Amino acid sequence: MRLHPIITSLLETDMYKFSMGQAIYHQFSDYKTTWTFKCRNKDVHFTEEMVEEIREQIKHFCTLRFTEDELDYLENVKWMKGSYVDFLRLWQARYADFKITTDAECGLSIETFGTWLNTSMYEIPTLAIVNEVYFRMAYDYDELLDSFKERLSAKVAALEADSAVETEGEETVYRLGSFSEFGLRRRLSAEAQELAVKALSEADYKGNSLFVGTSNVYLAKKYNLTPVGTMAHEWIMCTGQGNHKHNPAYSNWYALDAWVREYGILNGIALTDAITTDCFLKDFQLTYATLFGGVRHDSGDPYAWGEKMLKHYESLGIDARNKTLLFSDSLDFDKADKLYRYFNGRAKVAFGIGTYISNDTRVPALNIVMKTTKCNGMDVAKISDNPGKGMCKNPCLLYTSPSPRDKRQSR
């Protein structure tokens, strides 16, 4: 490796990987998945030297094991179970599951193959490695870090500003309610993310906002914060589309049902846009809408989505003021502030803010993802509320109907 090790702990992943991992271990341990890396930036190119460094960094990641201290921490999370923690005691990533080449338009192709239990755990560390290698090798990293620190200081100052002295045009004052840091997968570096989490955890918010935690379990443990995260698109895609007997139009029903079997009323924020929110709402009826504490927005117009969710709760006779609307799509503090002011009092409003916190510098951040493209040998699709965020190797599955459920398509 030319650089220092980027991933140094197996806790350095998003909390929802453990939430999903436990349910995968108990219910879908025989599922096999393929994951595919995609760089959405059209002007980004990874050099051969970068690709080789990424390989070496991933090899290092594959040498790591959970420590007993880390396992004790996980077991003390309210919904973690001892049987899964015991499995993690034995777990180790397999470099043989990775295929890393230069055979892509951007110069970097990554695919992983193996059990869902394993490959799910590769996504976040791989993306963190790709980001840090790119920014350290393509730019003057110290200059980027300086610009990151300057912008971070300005953000914290705006969060700490007293609303009593807010004057239009003279001072920016944000009101965000509850917000978390979600930036691990697209961070500038481990150093930058830690600087941000530390600064946000120490800020004096004066009642305007509340920093409640981070998705990065390693940093949550280090700074005594709440590790935040429930489910990702892979959960809906694999549980709903990875069984030959399932009609993929009912993906959300299978996903919600399996989640409730694992967690009951705990750990209950449902992701709505895996195969469009309109399709999700057909299955998010009274039982699930009651059991789940809230819903997460990750694509499409957030105001239209929020209004749609409030109307849906009302149609079921549920007081939305007791439910959480969690927004997590490409947010900055200004967008979050406007959403909070708009929806506050009509529901509990929360935010998961990623790249804006963990990779805001003088150069654009990478827009990279790694998604499941096959489960048990079958193509799976993410059909987002925003067509640009959809992903599937089989273009026939990426139709843009307002609701895939309306077509009642089967395999």
Residue pairs with C-beta under 8 A, 6 or more apart in sequence:
1 53
1 56
1 57
1 60
2 49
2 53
2 56
2 137
3 53
3 57
3 132
3 133
3 136
3 137
5 57
5 60
6 57
6 60
6 128
6 129
6 132
6 133
6 189
6 190
7 57
7 60
7 61
7 64
7 125
7 128
7 129
7 190
8 64
8 190
9 64
9 67
9 70
9 218
10 64
10 65
10 66
10 70
10 88
10 91
11 66
11 70
11 73
11 74
11 217
11 218
11 221
12 124
12 125
12 128
12 184
12 190
12 216
12 217
12 218
13 121
13 124
13 125
13 184
13 216
13 217
13 218
14 124
14 182
14 184
14 185
14 215
14 216
14 217
14 229
14 232
15 215
15 217
15 220
15 227
15 228
15 229
16 215
16 229
16 230
16 231
16 232
17 120
17 121
17 123
17 124
17 229
18 74
18 77
18 80
18 84
18 217
18 229
19 79
19 229
19 230
19 231
19 267
20 120
20 231
20 232
20 234
20 235
21 84
21 117
21 120
21 121
22 79
22 80
22 81
22 84
22 262
23 235
23 258
23 259
23 262
23 263
24 31
24 116
24 117
24 120
25 83
25 84
25 87
25 117
26 81
26 83
26 84
26 262
27 258
27 261
27 262
28 116
28 238
28 239
28 242
28 258
29 115
29 117
30 115
31 115
31 116
31 238
31 242
31 375
31 376
32 113
32 114
32 115
32 116
32 375
32 376
32 377
33 113
33 114
33 115
33 116
33 119
33 120
33 234
33 238
33 242
33 372
33 374
33 375
33 376
34 111
34 112
34 113
34 119
34 372
34 373
34 374
34 375
35 111
35 112
35 119
35 122
35 123
35 370
35 371
35 372
35 373
36 110
36 111
36 370
36 371
36 373
36 391
36 393
37 108
37 109
37 110
37 111
37 126
37 130
37 368
37 369
37 370
38 368
38 369
38 370
38 371
38 391
39 46
39 104
39 106
39 108
39 366
39 367
39 368
40 367
40 368
40 369
40 388
41 106
41 364
41 366
41 367
41 368
44 106
44 134
44 366
45 106
45 107
46 54
46 102
46 106
46 107
46 108
46 130
46 134
47 107
47 137
48 102
48 107
49 137
50 107
50 108
50 133
50 134
50 137
50 138
51 100
51 101
51 102
51 107
51 108
53 133
53 137
54 100
54 108
54 110
54 129
54 130
54 133
55 100
57 129
57 133
58 95
58 98
58 100
58 125
58 126
58 129
59 95
61 93
61 125
61 126
61 129
62 92
62 93
62 94
62 95
63 92
64 92
64 93
65 91
65 92
66 88
66 89
66 91
70 221
71 85
71 88
71 89
73 217
73 221
74 80
74 85
74 88
74 217
75 82
75 85
77 227
78 266
79 263
79 266
79 267
91 121
93 118
93 121
93 122
93 125
94 114
94 118
97 112
97 113
97 114
97 118
97 119
97 122
98 110
98 111
98 112
98 122
99 109
99 110
99 111
99 112
99 113
100 108
100 109
100 110
101 109
102 108
102 109
103 109
108 130
110 126
110 130
110 370
112 119
112 122
112 126
113 119
116 238
116 242
116 375
119 372
120 234
122 370
123 185
123 234
123 370
124 184
124 185
126 370
127 185
127 186
127 368
127 369
127 370
128 184
128 185
128 187
128 190
130 366
130 368
131 185
131 186
131 187
131 188
131 189
131 359
131 366
131 368
132 187
132 188
132 189
132 190
134 366
135 141
135 144
135 188
135 189
135 359
135 363
136 189
139 363
141 189
143 362
144 188
144 361
144 362
144 363
145 188
145 189
145 191
145 192
145 361
147 361
147 362
148 188
148 192
148 195
148 359
148 360
148 361
149 195
151 360
151 361
152 195
152 196
152 199
152 357
152 360
153 199
155 333
155 357
155 360
156 199
156 200
156 203
158 172
158 173
158 174
158 333
159 174
159 176
159 200
159 203
159 205
159 208
159 209
159 333
160 203
160 204
160 205
160 206
161 171
161 172
161 173
161 174
161 206
161 208
162 173
162 206
163 173
163 175
163 206
163 207
163 208
165 171
166 173
173 208
174 208
174 209
174 333
174 334
174 336
174 337
175 208
175 209
175 337
175 340
175 341
176 208
176 209
176 210
176 333
176 336
176 337
176 340
176 351
177 209
177 210
177 340
177 344
177 349
177 350
177 351
178 209
178 210
178 212
178 348
178 349
178 350
178 351
179 209
179 210
179 211
179 212
179 336
179 350
179 351
179 352
179 353
180 211
180 212
180 213
180 214
180 215
180 226
180 228
180 350
180 351
180 352
180 353
181 193
181 196
181 197
181 200
181 211
181 213
181 214
181 215
181 216
181 352
181 353
181 354
181 357
181 358
182 214
182 215
182 228
182 328
182 352
182 353
182 354
182 357
183 193
183 196
183 215
183 353
183 354
183 355
183 356
183 357
183 358
183 359
184 193
184 215
184 216
184 354
184 358
185 354
185 368
186 354
186 355
186 358
186 359
186 365
186 366
186 367
186 368
187 193
187 355
187 358
187 359
188 358
188 359
188 361
188 365
192 358
192 359
193 216
193 219
193 358
194 219
194 222
196 357
196 358
197 214
197 216
197 219
197 223
197 225
198 223
200 211
200 357
201 211
201 223
201 225
203 211
205 211
212 225
212 226
212 228
212 350
213 220
213 225
213 226
213 227
213 228
214 220
214 223
214 225
214 226
214 227
214 228
215 227
215 228
215 229
215 352
216 227
217 227
219 225
220 226
220 227
220 228
221 227
228 352
230 267
230 268
230 269
230 270
230 271
230 296
231 255
231 259
231 269
231 270
231 271
232 271
233 271
233 273
233 274
233 298
233 371
233 372
233 382
234 371
234 372
235 255
235 259
235 271
236 251
236 252
236 255
236 271
236 274
236 275
237 251
237 274
237 371
237 372
237 375
237 380
237 381
237 382
238 372
238 375
238 380
239 251
239 254
239 255
239 258
240 246
240 248
240 250
240 251
240 252
240 253
240 254
240 255
240 274
240 275
241 248
241 251
241 375
241 378
241 380
241 381
242 375
242 376
242 378
242 380
243 254
243 376
244 376
244 378
244 411
246 254
247 408
247 409
247 410
247 411
248 275
248 380
248 381
248 397
248 404
248 409
248 411
249 275
249 279
249 404
249 405
249 407
249 408
249 409
250 283
250 405
251 274
251 275
251 279
252 274
252 275
252 279
252 280
252 282
252 283
252 284
253 283
255 274
256 270
256 283
256 284
256 288
256 292
259 267
259 268
259 270
260 288
260 291
264 291
265 291
265 293
268 291
268 292
268 293
268 294
269 292
269 293
269 294
269 295
269 296
269 324
269 326
270 280
270 284
270 288
270 292
270 294
270 295
270 296
271 295
271 296
271 298
272 280
272 281
272 284
272 295
272 296
272 297
272 298
272 305
272 309
273 280
273 297
273 298
273 299
273 300
273 384
273 385
274 280
274 382
274 383
275 381
275 382
275 383
275 404
275 405
276 383
276 384
276 385
276 401
276 402
276 403
276 404
277 300
277 305
277 308
277 385
278 402
278 403
278 405
279 403
279 404
279 405
281 308
281 312
282 403
282 405
284 292
284 295
284 312
285 316
286 316
286 317
286 318
289 312
289 313
289 316
289 318
290 316
290 318
293 323
293 324
294 323
294 324
294 325
294 326
294 347
294 348
294 350
295 309
295 323
295 324
295 325
295 326
296 326
296 327
296 328
296 352
297 305
297 306
297 325
297 326
297 327
297 328
297 329
298 328
298 329
298 384
298 389
299 329
299 384
299 385
299 386
299 389
300 329
300 384
300 385
300 386
302 327
302 329
302 335
302 339
303 339
303 342
305 385
306 325
306 327
306 339
306 342
306 343
306 347
309 320
309 325
309 347
310 320
310 343
310 346
310 347
313 319
313 320
313 323
313 347
314 320
320 346
320 347
321 345
321 346
321 347
321 348
322 348
323 347
323 348
324 347
324 348
324 349
324 350
325 343
325 347
325 348
325 349
325 350
326 350
326 351
326 352
327 336
327 339
327 349
327 350
327 351
327 352
328 351
328 352
328 353
328 354
330 355
331 351
331 352
331 353
331 354
331 356
332 353
332 356
333 353
333 356
336 351
336 353
339 349
339 351
340 349
340 351
343 349
355 365
359 365
359 366
369 391
371 382
371 391
372 380
373 379
373 380
373 391
373 392
373 393
374 380
374 393
378 411
379 392
379 393
379 394
379 397
380 392
380 397
381 390
381 391
381 392
381 394
381 397
381 398
382 389
382 390
382 391
382 392
383 390
383 392
383 397
383 398
383 399
383 400
383 404
384 390
387 400
390 398
392 398
399 407
401 407
